[in-house]
Amino acid sequence: VGSTMDTEHANELAARIALLSDASCTWKLQRNRPASELSSIHVSALSKGIDTANATLLAARLAEPSMPLLLCKYQDESRVVVAAQQPRKVALFVIADKPAYLMTETHRNKNTNLSIWSALQSKTDYSERTGVPLFLLLGWLRERADLRRTAVRCGGNGPRADVVYVGHLKALGAIAIFRQHPDLTGVVYLDSDASIVDFNVLPEEFFALAPSADLLGSSNWKDPIIMNAGVLLFRNSEWTLRFLANWWSHRAGCNDQISLWQAVFRMWGLSVDEATWSEPTSDSLRYLTAIFTDLQRRDAPLARTDPRAASLGLPARNGSSEWR
């Protein structure tokens, strides 16, 4: 996985993934308790001495410097689960720095009246109905200052300098799930506020739309971008593992989406210079538009520099018109 990164990042990634090696953690909903009580999510990680639904206690344990991230598999005991005839080969996963965030009952923006709590319930209902495994990645990581300086910077917005933005944990979670469950053919990441509304569609059907694709995503319904990081489908492949490692190495600030795009460009064999990302949404979209035809030609290698950058009005690097 670390072959495309410098040694420091590769070693650091391996250490982070090792923190998620315990496959015994489970979580479930206690549906008889309102979310307002902050005791509706029960987490059991006996090897870590955790077996509680007390959100305050869980948050305190997750904040301990010695506490690793928790990757927990959903288990339901309050309903009869409709098991699939064959084990599902694609899993879902969601992340949160602490359980209380998932129990938010107010809607987040003007585009929806659905709350994070209702979105979480849609995921558990879907898992119960279809038999699709559902994982929850809980916790947060402190950042090593020496490595933070080597990550591509994507602007000044971000958490404390010693904290990894929770969005960047998507890459770690996907790798950890594939390591713990190598029989899975893919995983689907869903933002905490993303709701599942159609229970008749299975994740495998999306992968079938593009059998050769290792990464599937969508743009925004307005204000187009290269790819929205709120819903992503990862096929279990060597390419995907290398991509996820690249995404992690590009983490920066509070925008996991820009680092996602940079990792995609890296995997296409294109160098990414942060100076060319002063306006990342417009710069990257214009460049992608220019090279799209080349990307469709599988037998046409992509050069690491592209003279068309000058005609696109992209920022020059060291006086050069090449995109780097």
Summary of the structure (lengths in Angstrom):
residues: 324
radius of gyration: 20.3
end to end distance: 23.4
largest distance: 65.6
contacts: 968
relative contact order: 0.12
helix: 38%
strand: 15%
